[in-house]
Amino acid sequence: MTANSPDAHRDENVTAPPSAAASSSPTPSIPTPQCPMSLRMNEMAAMLNAELADHPLYDGFEIQRFDDPEHGTGMVAFLSRRDDRTIDCYVEPGLTLDRRMYGIGHGVRSWNEIDFDQASLEVAEDGVAAQVRFLDVDGNAIEISIDDRDGAARGRGALLAPVGAGIDTPVSLMLVWMPQFDLVRDVPGRSPAIRIGGEEAAVGRLPGGALHRRHLIKYAARLRVIEFNRDMDAPATAGGPGEVKVTGPDSEFGAGVSAISAEAAGSAARVTFRPPFPDLLRLDAGVERSGEWRIGVDGQVLTGGTWTATGAPDRAEVHLNVTRRWRPRWLPWLMRAVTTLLPVFRRWPTTYAWSATMPAVGGPMRSGWVRTGTDDAARYRAATNS
């Protein structure tokens, strides 16, 4: 999933000033503080993707299946162009999707609502089956045929997808959590087939294929897509995405926002602040507060870092640094080896930073994310010959 320089358009991300309403109902005796953070989470039924090796037109593809009340039921496919890293998206009619979620690489090149000739993606206990066929915007037939089901239940792992490593100009800290992740197995007589314009297209490779017998084609089910501090979102404390937990002045760490949470499909994402994030309206000029934050889903910590809030006569300045790498637990041996040898899987969140300026009285809040490094994504491409 999901351009240009890290500083591009940062001063253009403007959020309307907070209203008096809060997105949750904290204890009535505790006033809701002003805090610029927001949190949202969505679900995705299944996905399958791969990087292409030396194809002249495309360097990768992904197919996604949705089946929920918010998005509807249907398939999305997108193709990443090799020359400029823009994305062509193909969407089944009836789906309700946010195009900004597809801003990986250099962003969306075209958005196409189409009727697929074939559109199936099923993640079963014993593998994955996908049959996809459609015409791209240049008239090329795109064909994906994969079936590695063999009757044996799979021991899958949970993975934080390195989607953010491929986003040049982020609009949020997007964390795609895949609790059921695996690689396509090598099944005799049923090799994956990917054709573009009638020609076979090769995918990248993991070293040691004779030992692990896996293709570098990734799939997952029950994905959770978490977005922290998305551009243009109102703060959670002003009615924006997220439910706010507020502490009073008599708590262990004093008054402020101690957590923001979001739910989807029975899962819960949560950002915690320690100490609680202070009320910016009550932050005196020249005073700086600081602390740590973490974000996770269903009890699994994904990443985190540090925050600072500084008061000024007419505004408050807020900075978030992402300093915590993803630390996987209980991975199958192959996934453990890959995420260790290729640092992008664990380190990519630490290439993000966020800042916001909150006016003291009225006026819009300005905020935005920047990338602070991108080298690991290139190393992944080199290591997998893609």
Buried (B, 14 or more C-beta within 10 A) or exposed (E): BBBEEBEEEBEEBBBBBBEEEBBBEBEEEBBBBBBBBBBBBBBBBBBBBBBBBEBEBBBBBBBBBBEEEEBBEBBBBBBBBBEEBBBBBBBBEEBEBEEBBBBBBBBBBEBBEBEBEEBEBBBBEEBBBBBBBBBBEEEBBBBBBBBBBEEEEBEBBBBBBBBBBBBBBBBBBBBBBBBBBBBBBBBEEBEBEBBBBEEEBEBBBBEEEEEBEBBBBBBBBBBBBBBBBBBBBBBBBBBBBBBBBBBBEEBEEEBBBBBBBBEBBEBBBBBBBBBBBBBBBBBEEEEEBEBBBBBBBEEBBBBBBBBBBBBBEEBBBBBBBBBBBBEBEEBBEBBBBBBEEBBBBBBBBBBBBBBBBBBBEEBEBBBBBBBEEBEBBEEBBEBBBB
